[in-house]
Amino acid sequence: MLSVVTMQEQEKWDGIVKSFAGWDVYYLSGYVRAFQIHGDGEPLLFYYEQDGLKGINVVMKRDIANDPHFAGQIPAQTYFDFATPYGYGGWLIEGSGDRAALFAAYEAWCREHSIVSEFVRFHPVLDNAQYSEGGYQVISLGETVAMDLTSPEVIWANITSKNRNVIRKAQKNGVTIRSGNTPELYETFREIYNETMDKDQADPYYYFAPAFYDSIRNDLPENASIFYAQLEDGTIIAASIMLEANGRLNYHLSGSRRAYQHLAPTNLLLYEAACAGSEHGCKTFHLGGGVGSGEDSLFKFKRAFYRGDLCRFRIGKKILIPELYQKLTAMRTEITRPGFFPEYRA
């Protein structure tokens, strides 16, 4: 049987998620709350259980009429699509029952509720794309880095020699790492993060309002913390939001002050965060990959923290109502992002 849980049932939502052995923070109601505040859509948890098989999928339900490309062209609350919340997700499935029955029930619900398409970013560490083969068009993209946190010795051994020297240099220059979860610290993080986004000429989407950070602090009190690098005079020069859940540490958002980058504060910060995660019993620390899944300078920076095997990042595409998908795409007079899915949002 397929059921849908909304944000009005947060205790039920999180109870279902935590009944799965492989759950991670991205499936929790407290995680998606911040992105609902950010305007990414309505969070929904799909739960399927039948004949020895159970599965969950968390999505953001988006009203297509709100897309600027369709302003004034289609009525509100008529056509929708799904996307994985910022980060990672996709179906988590346990048991040996019939997955085809799960996807059939899910697709029937989607068509009945005018869900035109779905875009998924599968979790590289959980490797849950394997569950959706056949149910989605699964596409393999770039690789991501997940550190092994078995012990501080294993962490250090897997860091490249060049990066170890950079970490030692940061320590010698008086950079220290601390962590916390206070409102003042989140406001400092927001300032540093926005400065980094300015430097990178980031898309407006990546600027988050104070209410977004309030949600992370209040709705994920046991999972979210800020690790920050500071100088001997107390100046905070880099900071990162880390998410910890079910034995996994995740690198979420990060920023550093340009004037102090020569001190390599983020290198030391990630090393210290990995050691703290190991002490807390975490087995992995997922750093992610490069921009657009490319092997760029960001990927190479992360790769320097782990010599071992990489994780493969995969996405999933599903067109649920082909005639509506084609109709909406035909309404676009110009596609500005070729290859983007869904095409009618390109």
JODALIN-V718753 format. One record per residue. N is the residue number from 1. NEAR is the number of other C-alpha atoms within 10 Angstrom. D_LAST is the distance of its C-alpha to the last C-alpha in Angstrom with 1 decimal. Layout:
N/NEAR/D_LAST
N/NEAR/D_LAST
//
This chain:
1/12/34.8
2/16/31.4
3/13/31.3
4/14/28.8
5/17/29.7
6/14/28.4
7/17/28.9
8/9/32.1
9/10/33.6
10/14/33.1
11/11/36.4
12/13/35.8
13/22/32.2
14/16/33.5
15/11/36.6
16/19/34.5
17/23/32.4
18/15/35.5
19/9/37.2
20/15/35.0
21/11/36.5
22/15/33.2
23/20/31.5
24/23/29.9
25/24/29.1
26/21/25.4
27/25/26.7
28/23/29.0
29/25/28.7
30/22/29.5
31/20/26.6
32/28/23.9
33/21/25.8
34/24/24.7
35/20/20.9
36/18/21.7
37/16/23.4
38/18/20.4
39/12/18.4
40/20/16.3
41/22/17.7
42/19/20.9
43/22/22.3
44/19/23.9
45/22/26.2
46/18/26.7
47/23/30.2
48/20/31.7
49/17/35.3
50/15/37.4
51/11/39.9
52/10/39.9
53/16/36.1
54/21/34.1
55/22/30.5
56/23/28.2
57/20/24.5
58/28/23.0
59/25/19.7
60/23/18.0
61/20/17.7
62/20/15.0
63/19/15.4
64/24/12.3
65/18/14.3
66/16/14.0
67/11/10.3
68/10/10.9
69/16/8.9
70/16/11.6
71/12/14.5
72/10/17.7
73/10/16.3
74/13/16.9
75/13/19.7
76/13/19.5
77/12/20.5
78/12/19.7
79/19/16.6
80/20/15.5
81/23/13.7
82/25/15.1
83/23/14.2
84/25/16.9
85/26/18.3
86/16/17.8
87/14/19.9
88/21/20.9
89/27/21.9
90/27/21.8
91/20/24.8
92/26/28.2
93/24/30.8
94/17/34.6
95/13/37.3
96/10/38.0
97/15/37.2
98/13/34.9
99/21/31.2
100/12/30.3
101/15/31.9
102/21/29.8
103/17/26.5
104/12/27.9
105/15/28.8
106/19/25.5
107/18/23.5
108/12/26.0
109/15/25.6
110/19/21.8
111/13/22.2
112/10/25.0
113/13/22.9
114/16/19.9
115/25/17.6
116/23/14.9
117/22/13.5
118/22/14.2
119/22/13.0
120/26/16.0
121/21/17.2
122/27/20.8
123/22/23.7
124/22/25.0
125/21/28.6
126/15/29.0
127/15/27.5
128/18/26.6
129/25/24.0
130/14/27.2
131/16/27.6
132/19/24.4
133/13/25.0
134/11/25.1
135/16/23.4
136/18/19.9
137/14/18.4
138/19/19.4
139/14/18.2
140/13/20.3
141/13/19.0
142/17/21.2
143/21/24.4
144/23/25.4
145/28/28.8
146/28/31.0
147/24/34.5
148/22/37.5
149/26/39.4
150/16/42.5
151/17/44.8
152/17/44.9
153/10/46.5
154/14/43.7
155/19/41.1
156/17/43.1
157/14/43.9
158/18/40.2
159/21/39.3
160/15/39.7
161/13/42.9
162/9/41.1
163/18/39.1
164/19/42.3
165/12/43.9
166/18/41.1
167/24/41.5
168/14/45.3
169/18/44.9
170/21/42.9
171/16/45.7
172/11/48.4
173/14/46.6
174/13/47.2
175/24/43.6
176/19/43.9
177/21/41.4
178/13/41.6
179/18/39.6
180/14/39.4
181/17/37.7
182/12/38.9
183/14/37.1
184/10/38.3
185/18/36.8
186/22/33.4
187/14/33.5
188/15/34.6
189/26/31.7
190/21/29.2
191/15/30.8
192/22/30.7
193/23/27.2
194/18/25.9
195/16/28.0
196/18/26.3
197/18/22.8
198/13/24.1
199/11/25.5
200/9/22.3
201/9/20.2
202/12/18.0
203/9/14.9
204/9/16.5
205/9/15.3
206/12/18.1
207/15/20.8
208/16/22.6
209/12/25.1
210/13/28.8
211/12/28.4
212/17/25.9
213/20/28.6
214/16/31.3
215/19/29.7
216/23/29.6
217/21/33.2
218/14/34.4
219/18/32.5
220/20/32.8
221/12/36.3
222/12/37.4
223/18/34.2
224/23/32.9
225/21/34.8
226/22/34.4
227/23/36.0
228/29/36.9
229/26/38.8
230/18/41.5
231/16/44.2
232/10/47.9
233/7/47.8
234/10/45.2
235/10/42.2
236/22/39.0
237/24/37.0
238/26/34.3
239/30/33.0
240/25/30.9
241/22/30.1
242/21/31.2
243/24/30.8
244/21/33.6
245/16/34.1
246/15/35.9
247/17/37.1
248/22/33.8
249/30/32.9
250/24/29.3
251/17/28.2
252/16/25.8
253/15/25.4
254/21/27.5
255/21/28.6
256/25/31.5
257/17/33.3
258/13/33.0
259/8/36.7
260/13/37.8
261/13/35.5
262/10/38.4
263/20/40.1
264/22/37.4
265/29/37.3
266/23/34.2
267/22/35.9
268/24/38.9
269/25/36.8
270/23/35.0
271/20/38.4
272/19/40.1
273/22/37.4
274/27/37.7
275/22/41.5
276/16/41.2
277/24/38.9
278/22/41.4
279/14/44.2
280/14/42.4
281/16/42.2
282/21/38.6
283/20/38.2
284/21/34.8
285/26/32.9
286/22/29.2
287/21/28.0
288/25/24.5
289/25/23.2
290/20/21.6
291/12/18.4
292/9/15.6
293/17/18.5
294/15/20.2
295/16/24.0
296/12/23.9
297/11/26.6
298/13/25.4
299/20/25.8
300/14/29.1
301/15/30.3
302/21/29.7
303/26/31.2
304/17/34.4
305/26/35.1
306/20/35.4
307/16/36.9
308/13/36.4
309/12/34.0
310/18/30.3
311/19/27.9
312/20/25.0
313/23/21.5
314/22/19.7
315/21/16.6
316/22/16.6
317/18/14.4
318/19/15.8
319/20/15.1
320/18/17.8
321/16/17.9
322/12/16.8
323/11/17.8
324/16/15.7
325/19/12.6
326/14/13.3
327/11/14.3
328/19/11.2
329/17/9.1
330/12/12.0
331/12/11.8
332/15/8.9
333/8/11.0
334/12/8.8
335/13/5.6
336/11/5.8
337/11/4.8
338/9/6.8
339/9/7.8
340/11/5.4
341/16/6.9
342/20/6.9
343/17/5.0
344/21/5.6
345/17/3.8
346/15/0.0
//
